[in-house]
Amino acid sequence: MSITKMARAQVQALTPYQSARRIGGQGHIWLNANEAADSGEYQLDCARLNRYPECQPPQVINRYAGYAGVTAEQVLVSRGGDEGIELLIRTFCEPGRDQILICTPTYGMYAISAETNGVGIIDVPLRDDRQPDFDGIIKQLDNVKLVFLCSPNNPTGDLVDKTGLLRLLEAAKERALVVVDEAYIEFCPESTQAGLLADYPQLVLIRTLSKAFGLAGIRCGFTLANPEVIGLLIKVIAPYPIPEPVAQIAAQALSDSGLATMRARVAEINALKATLAGQLRQNAQVKEVFAPNGNYLLVRFTPGSDVFARMGKAGIILRDFASKPGLSDCIRITIGNSAEMDAVLQILQQEQ
């Protein structure tokens, strides 16, 4: 018997999430993973590396709670937002019986985490205006445990309509949890749904230090929810999820000076994004520039395959979404530094 045949059936059939690093590529300008162009500098105290770390480092929890405007009891820190997604599925969904709901096109890890854990998936695709089909979602609430929404949505950049979200939250009471992934919310902080947590215990938010904080390499994310949800997730999370060096760096990033650095980075990225969007709209190869709410722009070209190939030939690695429903000829461009944005425009302006 082959070893593969010994694995769970779900794992044998699983196609791994195609992260930017797994897809790879050959180039010198990496604009395919929505990473920041810099990380900042941090100090590391090695005196406690011989000890197991705290499961939920109090300084990290308290500082993030203060930053997010919630209580410490409403915060869980995990290995990236991806672990928060996984924990929610493992905590609330019975394998082989329960289902989650997603709204494609959206972040791929919701489906991958469900499949890995033997949990079903109901897809209610985004409407033509790229908003969730709230009527369609509400009709499925008795069939799902978790509804995943992404705001700003990766890859389209759209924000979830608050009126529709409120209607969904009312309908979901005592039926399902509504999870809003706010991985990119620092680029449009006025659009966070954190203010709704106090009134809607069925609401959960996913956050991360990977994007605006420039710390994708340390894998540190947060789940914000009512204390009852956090208490259940604590039962499931690994005993030592946050390595001591990660906790030290996260605490520094969430200090007053760290937050000031993050906000300055966001201001720079948003300014570069606005400039790039304006120049793209003037280019004959561009059919559509999608919503500019994250640290990226999704762009529909004519045709996208040619633009993607030309960028790759020039060593500029972007992310192709042409195979996703409704995203033909679409390429996602991470907002890097000014030189990297100039390089993208230079290739577009060259003769084909």
N, C-alpha and C positions, 0 to 999 in steps of 0.2 A: 504494500500500500504506500502511495506517495505521501510525503508529509503534507502537501497541500490539501489532500483529501481529508486529512485529520482536522483541518481548520473548520470553524463554523461556516455554514453555508452562506451566510450574509457576507462574511469576509472573502470567501472564494469569489463571489460575484461582484465584489466592490471595486469600483474604479476610484483610485485615490484622488483627493482634491488636487487640482492642477494649480498649485501655488506658483508664484512668479519664480521662485528659486528652483522648483522642480522642472518648470518649462525651460528655464535657463536661456541661453543665447550667447552670442559672441559680440561684444561691444565694449565701449568705454563710457557710455552715458546711459545709466540705468533709470528709466522712467516708467517701469512696468509694475511696481509693487506699492505705490502710494507711500513711499518712505520719505522722510524729511531729508534735506540735503546736508544736515549736520545734526550732531547729538548734544553738543555742549561738553563741558568738562566736569568731572565728579571726583571726589576723594573717597578712598576705600580704607577702612580700618580693619585690619586683619586679626585683631585681638580675639574675636569670637568665632573665627572660622573652624575651630575645633569642636564647637558646640552645635547641636541641632538647632535650626532656626525656629522662631515662633510660627505657629500655624497662621495666625492673623496678626502681623506685627502692629502693635498699638499705635506707634507713631505714624505709620503709613495709613492706617485706617482713620485715625483722627484727622490727619491733614487732608485726606481725600474727602472726608465728610464735610469738613469746613469749606473746602473748595467747591464741592457740589451743592452745598446748601441743604444737607440732610444730616441725620443723626448717625453716630458711629454704629448703632444697632441696625442701620439700614444699608451697611456696606460690607461686601465680601471682596477680598483681593484674591486673584487667581493667576495662573500662568497664561496671561493674555486673555483677551475677551473670548477667544476660542474655547478655553476651558470653562468659562462661565456658561457658554452655550451648551457644551457637553454636560455639565453638571445639571442644568435645568432639565435636559432630556432624561438623564439617568435617574434624577430624583422624582420626576412626575410621570414618566411614561413606562408602562409595563411592556417589555419586549414581546413581540408577537401579537399584541392586542391593541395598544394605543397608537395614536397618530399625531403628527404635528401639521401645521398649515404654513405654507410659504407662498410668496407672491413673486413669481419670476417675471422678468430677470432680476436677480438679487444676489446677495453674497452666497457663495456655494457651500459654506461650512454648515449651514443649518441642515441641509439635506444629507451631507456626508455624515454628520454626527448621528442623525436619525438612522441612516442605513447601517452604520457601524454597530449601533445598539439594537438592531432588530425592530425599529420603530417605523411605522408607516408614514407616508408623506401625502398630503393633499395639496395640490397646487391650484391656487386661484390666481391666475395671471393678472398683472397690472392692467388697468384699463388703457385705452388709447391715449389718455392724457397722462399716463404713467403714475396715476394715483392707485392705491389699493382699491379693489372692488369691494367696498364695505358691505354692500348688500349680499354679495356672494359669500363673503367671509362669515357674516352673521348666520347665514343659512347652514353653515357647516359647524357651528360651535358645539353642537351636541356630539360631534364625531371626532373632536380633537381635544388635546390637553393643552397645547401651546400654540399660539399664533405668533409668528416671527415677522416683524416689520423692520425695515432698515431706513433710518432717517438721519442724515442724508443717505439716500439709497446708493449702494455700491453695486453696479457701476454707473447708474444714470445721473446721480447727484440730486435727485428730487427729494423734497421734504414731505413727510406725511401730513396731510391736511388735518388740522387739529379738530375741526368740527366732526369730521368722519371718525377720527380716533376716539373722541368723547362718546360718540354714538356706539362704537364698538365696545368700549369699556363698560358702558351701561349694560349692553346686551350680554357681556361676558361674565357678569357677576355670578359667582358660585358655579360657573360652567367651565371656564378656561382661563389660563394666564395669557396676557398680551405682553409680548417681549418686544421692546423697541430698542434696536441696536443703534447706539449713538456714538459709534467709533470716531466719527468725523465731526462731532458737534462743536468742537472748539473753533471751527472755521465759520460757524454761524451760531454763536452761543445763545442768542436771543430765541432760538427755536427749540431749545431743550424742553423735554416734557417732565423734568424733575419736579416741577411745581405740582404735578398731578399725583405724585406718590402718596401724599398724605390722605387724599380723598379716595384713592382707588387701590385697595390692597391687591388687586389682581394685575396691577401694572408692574413690570420689571424693566429696568434699563441696563444695557450693556455698555461699558466704557473701556477705554484703553489708554496707555501711555505711548502706544506705538506710532501715532500719527503726529499730532501737533506738538507733543513733548519730544519727538525725535528719538524715541527709545525702543524701536522695534526689536532691537537685539537683546533686550533684557527680558522680554516676554512678561509683561505685567499688565493685567487688566482688572476691571472692577465690575461687580454686579450690584446694582442699587435696587432695593426692594423693601417691602415691609418686613419687620423683624421676624415674623413667622416664616416667611419664605427663606430668609437668610439662615435661620436656625435649622431648617431642613437641609439646605445646601451644605452647611457645616458638617452634617452627619455623613455626607457622601464624599466630600473633598479629601484628598490625600492628607496624611498627617503633617507633612512638611512641604507644602506647595510652593513657598516663596523662599528661595535661597537667600542667605544672609547678604551677599553682595547686591542682589536685586533689591532687597528691602532698603539697604542704605542708599542706593542710587534713587529709588522711588521717593524716599523721604526728602532727599535733597531737591529733586525735581518739583516736589509739592510745597517747598518752602516759599516764603515771599519772593526771594530772589529768583528761585526756579520758575515760579508762576510768571514773573515779569519777563523772564527769558522766553518762555513759551508764548506769551502774548505778543512779544516783539516778532517772533518767528511767524506767528499767524498773520500779523499785519503785513509782513514782507511777502509771504506766500499769496495772500489775498490780492495784494497789489500786482504781483507778477501774473496771477491768474486773470485778473481783469484786463491787463494789457494783452496777454496772449489771446484771450477770447475775442477782443476787439479786432486784433490782426487776423485771426482765423476767419472771422465773419467776412472779411474783405477778400479772402482768397477764393479763386474760382473752383478750386478742388474741394471746397468745403460745402456740404449741403446743409448741415445742422450742427450747432454747438449746444449740447445739452445743459441742464441746470448747473450753475457754478457754485455749489454749496460745500464741496469737500476740498481736499488738496489735490484735485485732479479735474480734468475736463474729459468728458466723453464726446467724441467728435465723429460725425458721419461724413465720410469722404466720397469722392467719385473717381475711381473705385477705391475702396479701402485697401484691397490686397496690394495694389501698386504702391500706395503710400507706405504701407507697412514694410514692403520689401525694400523700398528705397531708403527708409530710415534704418533698417537693419544693415543694409550694405554700407551705410555711413557710420555704423557702430552705435546707433541710437536704438535702444531696446524699449519698445512700447508693448502694450497689452491689446491683443486682437480679440474683439468680442463678436465678430461677424457670425459665429455659429450659434449665438444665443437668440432666442425668439424675439423678433421685433428689432434686432440690432444689426441687421445686415450692413456691411461696410463701416461698422463702428470700431473705433480705436480709442482706448483710454490713454491719456497722457498725464503722468504724474507731474505736478508742478515742482520742478527742481530749482536750481539757482538761475540767476539771470543769464549766465553764459550757456547753460543747458537749454533754456528757452530760446535763446538766439540761434542755437544750433538747429533746433527743430524748425524754426521759421526759415532758416537759410536753405535747408533741404527742400522745403515746400516751395520756395521761390525759384528754385533751379528749374531749368528746362527739363521736361520729362523725356 
